[in-house]
Amino acid sequence: MDINLMISVFPSLLNGTVITLKLLISSMFFGLLIGLFFAILRINNNSLINKFAYGYSYFFRGTPLLVQLYLIYYGLANIEFLRNSFLWVVIREPYWCAIIAFSLNTGAYTSEILRSAFQTIKEGYIEAAQSLGISKKITFYKIQIPIAIKQSLPAYGNEIILMLKGTSLASVITIMDLMGEARKVNVLTFKPFEAFITAGIIYLFLTFIIHNIVKYLEKKYGFQT
């Protein structure tokens, strides 16, 4: 094992790590908004709305993330209408295509995590709010959503870690993220072990940080329901 090579390529891998973190943070932000929206639709009493939300979740959880990435990056570019619209500015860029794919994917998993959390909220919280004359809308936004998010922390922490590893697929559409930089090092040096073990160590370190942040938040905001 060439330790000197691992040290020399570390700065370039760190540059790729910055791109990886940007992809992760952007995807988790938009994915959380998408997940919350579809979680609300999933607990709606209207069967059509419920089935629509379930269909979205089923598709993105049931197909590989790599397939979704290819469909968005290569598939959308073949639609004439999109190429002639203002959306072309976005979908022609691999970076934004990756964010769209990752956001939709994590949004599907997040919607199921939040749906489950909504359905496990004790009725006592809602009844207490009603007894105080608080409207259903305020009860939902001020009580149910915060409780659901807190209860979802352990599962959502796992989803963040899974999405971190999922961002490694961005390199297949020419994005020079952490994995992209590692592949570049491999091509230039013909030493895959050193390139990918260094990238793996960085991924492991990022996972360690995320795990401990979520663990801290669980202790700070966790409660028994």
C-alpha positions as CSV (number, residue, x, y, z in Angstrom):
1,M,0.0,0.0,0.0
2,D,1.4,3.4,-1.1
3,I,0.9,5.7,1.9
4,N,2.7,8.6,0.2
5,L,0.2,8.4,-2.7
6,M,-2.8,8.4,-0.3
7,I,-1.4,11.5,1.4
8,S,-0.7,13.3,-1.9
9,V,-4.2,12.7,-3.3
10,F,-5.9,13.6,0.0
11,P,-6.4,17.3,-0.9
12,S,-8.1,16.5,-4.3
13,L,-10.4,14.1,-2.5
14,L,-11.2,16.8,0.0
15,N,-12.3,19.0,-2.9
16,G,-14.6,16.2,-4.0
17,T,-15.8,15.9,-0.4
18,V,-17.0,19.5,-0.6
19,I,-19.1,18.6,-3.7
20,T,-20.4,15.5,-1.9
21,L,-21.5,17.6,1.1
22,K,-23.2,20.2,-1.1
23,L,-25.1,17.4,-2.9
24,L,-26.1,15.8,0.4
25,I,-27.2,19.0,2.2
26,S,-29.2,20.2,-0.9
27,S,-30.8,16.9,-1.4
28,M,-31.8,16.4,2.2
29,F,-33.2,20.0,2.4
30,F,-35.5,19.5,-0.7
31,G,-36.1,15.9,0.2
32,L,-37.4,16.9,3.6
33,L,-39.8,19.4,2.1
34,I,-41.0,16.8,-0.4
35,G,-41.3,14.1,2.2
36,L,-43.3,16.3,4.5
37,F,-45.6,17.3,1.7
38,F,-46.3,13.7,0.6
39,A,-46.5,12.5,4.2
40,I,-49.4,14.9,4.7
41,L,-51.0,13.6,1.5
42,R,-50.5,10.0,2.8
43,I,-52.6,10.6,5.9
44,N,-55.3,12.4,4.0
45,N,-58.7,10.8,4.1
46,N,-59.2,11.3,0.3
47,S,-58.4,8.0,-1.3
48,L,-57.2,9.5,-4.6
49,I,-54.8,11.8,-2.9
50,N,-53.6,9.0,-0.7
51,K,-53.0,6.7,-3.6
52,F,-51.2,9.4,-5.6
53,A,-48.8,9.9,-2.7
54,Y,-48.4,6.2,-2.2
55,G,-47.6,5.7,-5.9
56,Y,-44.8,8.3,-5.7
57,S,-43.4,6.6,-2.6
58,Y,-43.7,3.1,-4.1
59,F,-41.9,4.1,-7.4
60,F,-39.0,5.9,-5.8
61,R,-38.5,3.3,-3.1
62,G,-39.0,0.4,-5.5
63,T,-36.5,1.4,-8.2
64,P,-32.7,1.7,-7.9
65,L,-31.4,5.2,-7.3
66,L,-29.0,4.7,-10.2
67,V,-31.9,4.1,-12.6
68,Q,-33.7,7.3,-11.4
69,L,-30.5,9.3,-11.9
70,Y,-30.1,8.0,-15.5
71,L,-33.8,8.7,-16.2
72,I,-33.5,12.3,-15.1
73,Y,-30.1,13.1,-16.5
74,Y,-30.4,11.2,-19.9
75,G,-34.2,10.8,-20.2
76,L,-35.3,14.4,-19.6
77,A,-32.7,15.6,-22.1
78,N,-34.5,13.7,-24.9
79,I,-37.8,15.4,-24.4
80,E,-38.1,18.1,-27.0
81,F,-40.5,20.2,-25.0
82,L,-38.1,20.4,-22.0
83,R,-35.1,21.3,-24.2
84,N,-37.1,24.3,-25.6
85,S,-38.3,25.4,-22.2
86,F,-36.7,27.5,-19.4
87,L,-36.2,24.2,-17.5
88,W,-33.4,23.3,-19.9
89,V,-31.1,25.6,-17.9
90,V,-31.5,23.3,-15.0
91,I,-31.8,19.8,-16.5
92,R,-28.8,20.2,-18.8
93,E,-26.5,20.5,-15.8
94,P,-25.5,17.1,-14.2
95,Y,-25.2,18.8,-10.8
96,W,-28.8,19.8,-10.7
97,C,-30.0,16.5,-12.2
98,A,-28.3,14.7,-9.4
99,I,-29.9,17.0,-6.8
100,I,-33.4,16.4,-8.4
101,A,-32.8,12.6,-8.4
102,F,-31.5,12.5,-4.9
103,S,-34.2,14.8,-3.5
104,L,-37.0,12.8,-5.1
105,N,-35.5,9.5,-3.8
106,T,-34.9,10.6,-0.2
107,G,-38.3,12.4,-0.3
108,A,-40.0,9.1,-0.8
109,Y,-38.3,7.5,2.1
110,T,-38.8,10.6,4.3
111,S,-42.5,10.6,3.5
112,E,-42.9,7.1,4.9
113,I,-40.8,7.9,7.9
114,L,-42.9,11.0,8.7
115,R,-46.2,9.2,7.8
116,S,-45.4,6.5,10.4
117,A,-44.5,9.2,12.9
118,F,-47.8,11.1,12.4
119,Q,-49.8,7.9,12.8
120,T,-48.1,7.0,16.1
121,I,-48.8,10.4,17.8
122,K,-50.9,9.8,20.8
123,E,-54.5,11.1,20.5
124,G,-54.1,12.7,23.9
125,Y,-52.0,15.5,22.4
126,I,-54.7,16.3,19.9
127,E,-57.5,16.0,22.4
128,A,-55.7,18.3,24.8
129,A,-55.3,20.9,22.0
130,Q,-59.0,20.7,21.1
131,S,-60.0,21.1,24.7
132,L,-58.1,24.4,24.8
133,G,-59.9,25.6,21.7
134,I,-56.9,25.4,19.4
135,S,-57.9,24.9,15.7
136,K,-57.0,21.8,13.8
137,K,-54.8,23.7,11.5
138,I,-52.7,25.2,14.3
139,T,-52.7,21.9,16.1
140,F,-51.3,20.2,13.0
141,Y,-48.5,22.8,12.3
142,K,-47.6,23.6,15.9
143,I,-48.0,20.3,17.6
144,Q,-48.3,17.3,15.3
145,I,-45.5,18.3,12.9
146,P,-42.9,19.1,15.6
147,I,-43.7,15.8,17.4
148,A,-43.5,13.8,14.2
149,I,-40.1,15.3,13.3
150,K,-38.7,14.6,16.8
151,Q,-40.0,11.0,16.7
152,S,-38.5,10.5,13.3
153,L,-34.9,11.5,14.3
154,P,-33.5,8.0,14.6
155,A,-34.9,6.7,11.3
156,Y,-34.2,10.0,9.6
157,G,-30.6,9.9,10.8
158,N,-30.2,6.5,9.0
159,E,-31.7,8.0,5.9
160,I,-29.1,10.8,5.9
161,I,-26.3,8.2,6.1
162,L,-27.9,6.2,3.3
163,M,-28.2,9.3,1.2
164,L,-24.5,10.2,1.9
165,K,-23.5,6.9,0.4
166,G,-26.0,7.3,-2.4
167,T,-24.4,10.5,-3.5
168,S,-21.4,8.4,-4.7
169,L,-23.5,7.6,-7.8
170,A,-23.2,11.2,-8.9
171,S,-19.8,10.4,-10.4
172,V,-21.4,8.3,-13.1
173,I,-22.9,11.5,-14.7
174,T,-19.5,13.3,-14.7
175,I,-19.8,15.1,-11.3
176,M,-16.4,15.2,-9.6
177,D,-17.6,14.5,-6.1
178,L,-15.6,12.4,-3.6
179,M,-16.1,9.2,-5.6
180,G,-15.5,11.0,-8.9
181,E,-12.1,12.3,-7.6
182,A,-11.2,8.8,-6.4
183,R,-12.0,7.3,-9.8
184,K,-9.9,10.0,-11.4
185,V,-6.9,9.1,-9.1
186,N,-7.4,5.4,-10.0
187,V,-7.3,6.3,-13.8
188,L,-4.2,8.4,-13.4
189,T,-2.2,6.1,-11.1
190,F,-3.6,2.6,-11.7
191,K,-3.7,2.1,-8.0
192,P,-7.4,1.5,-7.1
193,F,-6.8,0.3,-3.6
194,E,-5.1,3.5,-2.4
195,A,-7.6,5.7,-4.2
196,F,-10.8,4.0,-2.9
197,I,-9.6,3.2,0.6
198,T,-8.8,6.8,1.1
199,A,-12.3,7.8,-0.2
200,G,-13.8,5.1,2.0
201,I,-12.1,6.5,5.1
202,I,-13.5,10.0,4.3
203,Y,-17.0,8.5,3.9
204,L,-16.6,6.7,7.2
205,F,-15.6,9.8,8.9
206,L,-18.6,11.7,7.5
207,T,-20.8,8.9,8.7
208,F,-19.3,9.1,12.1
209,I,-20.0,12.9,12.3
210,I,-23.6,12.5,11.1
211,H,-24.3,9.6,13.5
212,N,-23.1,11.6,16.5
213,I,-25.0,14.8,15.5
214,V,-28.2,12.8,15.3
215,K,-27.4,11.0,18.5
216,Y,-26.9,14.4,20.2
217,L,-30.2,15.7,18.8
218,E,-32.0,12.6,20.0
219,K,-30.7,13.2,23.6
220,K,-31.5,16.9,23.4
221,Y,-35.0,16.7,22.0
222,G,-36.0,13.1,22.6
223,F,-38.9,12.2,24.7
224,Q,-41.2,9.4,25.5
225,T,-44.6,9.4,23.7
